[in-house]
Amino acid sequence: MVLKIIFPAETPPGIRTPLFLEHCPAGFPSPAQDYIESELDLNDYCIRHPSATYFIRAIGNSMTDMGLQDGDLLVVDKSVEAQHGDIVIAEIDGEFTVKRLLLRPRPALQPMNSAYPTLYPENMAIFGVVMHFIHSAHR
């Protein structure tokens, strides 16, 4: 996967949108409810540490088994310490990639698509943990 970095605005304008109290079942439909739980600003929801957050666009299909598609926008926090199993932005030999970080039994970067091999780099740098990814349902 090739990545394209996009930085958020210093002080993003707040856009509050209704967040409905009723959940939307993915199975059988239920009657719509007109109850609003609160208002939701996606900046507040997706960005915990604004000065340490950046956006990056994924290109490729090595992570499709976890739902990450070509062109999806990733919300990355570089202040979060990467743990075993986290999806991370890593740099290997001057190239950036998004993969699942494995620390046991030895450090590795695992694609989430069986068509790609797990990487066991000698040297890698972690540039942040992917907190959310956003993709359009309408392409």
C-alpha positions in Angstrom: 0.0 0.0 0.0 1.3 3.4 -0.9 0.3 6.3 1.4 -0.4 10.0 0.8 -0.1 12.2 3.9 -2.8 14.9 4.5 -2.6 17.1 7.6 -5.7 18.4 9.5 -6.5 22.0 9.9 -4.9 23.6 13.0 -8.2 24.6 14.4 -10.9 22.7 12.4 -14.3 24.3 12.3 -16.8 22.5 14.4 -19.6 20.9 12.4 -22.1 19.3 14.7 -24.4 16.7 13.2 -27.2 14.9 15.0 -26.3 11.6 16.6 -29.4 9.5 17.0 -30.1 7.6 20.1 -31.5 4.6 18.2 -28.9 2.2 16.7 -29.3 1.1 13.1 -29.4 -2.7 12.9 -27.4 -4.3 10.1 -29.9 -7.2 10.0 -33.6 -6.6 9.9 -34.9 -3.0 9.9 -36.7 -1.6 12.9 -39.1 1.4 13.1 -37.2 4.7 12.9 -36.9 6.7 16.1 -36.9 10.5 16.3 -34.8 10.6 19.4 -31.5 12.5 19.2 -28.8 11.4 21.7 -26.6 14.4 21.1 -24.7 16.2 18.4 -21.6 14.7 17.0 -18.5 16.6 15.6 -16.4 14.1 13.7 -13.3 16.1 14.7 -14.1 15.4 18.4 -14.9 11.8 17.7 -11.9 10.9 15.4 -9.1 13.2 16.8 -7.9 12.8 20.4 -4.6 14.6 20.0 -5.0 17.3 17.3 -1.3 18.3 17.3 -0.3 14.7 16.9 -2.9 13.6 14.3 -2.6 13.5 10.6 -4.6 12.0 7.7 -3.2 9.7 5.1 -4.8 8.1 2.1 -4.2 4.4 1.5 -3.5 3.1 -2.0 -3.5 -0.6 -2.7 -5.3 -3.7 -1.4 -3.0 -5.3 1.1 -5.4 -4.6 4.0 -8.7 -5.4 2.4 -9.5 -8.3 4.8 -9.9 -5.8 7.7 -12.1 -3.6 5.5 -9.5 -1.0 4.5 -10.0 -0.3 0.8 -7.9 1.5 -1.9 -8.5 5.2 -1.5 -9.7 5.1 2.1 -8.7 8.0 4.4 -6.8 6.9 7.6 -6.8 9.0 10.8 -3.4 8.5 12.4 -2.2 9.5 15.9 1.5 9.7 16.2 1.3 10.2 20.0 -0.1 6.8 20.7 2.4 4.1 21.5 2.0 1.2 19.1 1.1 -2.1 20.7 1.1 -5.7 19.4 -1.9 -6.0 17.0 -2.3 -2.3 16.2 -2.6 -1.1 12.7 0.3 1.3 12.1 2.0 3.5 9.6 5.5 2.2 9.3 8.6 3.2 7.3 10.8 0.6 5.8 13.8 1.5 3.6 12.4 5.0 2.9 8.9 3.7 2.0 5.7 4.1 4.0 3.2 1.3 4.5 0.1 0.5 6.6 0.1 -2.9 8.2 -0.8 -4.7 11.4 2.1 -4.6 13.9 3.2 -7.9 15.4 5.7 -7.8 18.2 5.7 -11.5 19.2 7.4 -13.8 18.5 9.5 -11.2 16.6 8.7 -7.8 15.1 6.8 -8.0 11.9 4.3 -6.1 9.7 1.4 -8.3 8.7 -0.8 -7.4 5.7 -4.5 -8.2 6.1 -4.8 -9.9 2.8 -3.5 -13.5 2.3 -2.1 -12.6 -1.1 0.7 -10.6 0.5 3.5 -11.9 2.7 4.2 -10.8 6.2 7.2 -8.5 6.4 10.1 -9.0 8.8 12.1 -5.8 8.4 15.6 -5.4 9.9 14.9 -1.7 10.6 11.5 0.0 10.7 10.1 3.2 12.2 6.6 3.6 13.4 5.0 6.9 12.4 1.7 6.5 14.2 -1.2 4.2 15.0 -4.3 4.2 12.8 -7.2 5.2 15.0 -9.9 5.2 12.3 -10.4 4.7 8.6 -13.0 6.4 6.5 -14.3 5.1 3.2 -17.2 6.1 1.1 -20.0 3.7 0.7 -20.9 5.4 -2.6 -18.1 5.2 -5.1 
